Amino acid sequence: MATSKSGNKSVRQAGVKRVFNMRRLRTMKASIKQVADFVSNKDKKGAEALLPQAFKSIDKAAKRGILKKNTAARGKSKLTRDVAGVK
């Protein structure tokens, strides 16, 4: 526990930011998982339809600093490869 006033404020701010970050991370993982489910079921049209939504959530996470830029790019690339590999 922080002992100073500014330390207590910092703890409160970190808690608020954590809620937003965890929500954004949860939605990103959920959208990636939805695309992966369509890929595993060999449903290319469904996966392609959800791909922009997954890209949007990955980009938002990278923009806010939840993911590093290259990690986001690698994740988007992997999703694209997986969808393109569905026959």
Secondary structure as GFF3:
##gff-version 3
##sequence-region A 1 87
A	DSSP	alpha_helix	5	40	.	.	.	ID=ss1
A	DSSP	alpha_helix	44	63	.	.	.	ID=ss2
A	DSSP	alpha_helix	69	84	.	.	.	ID=ss3
###
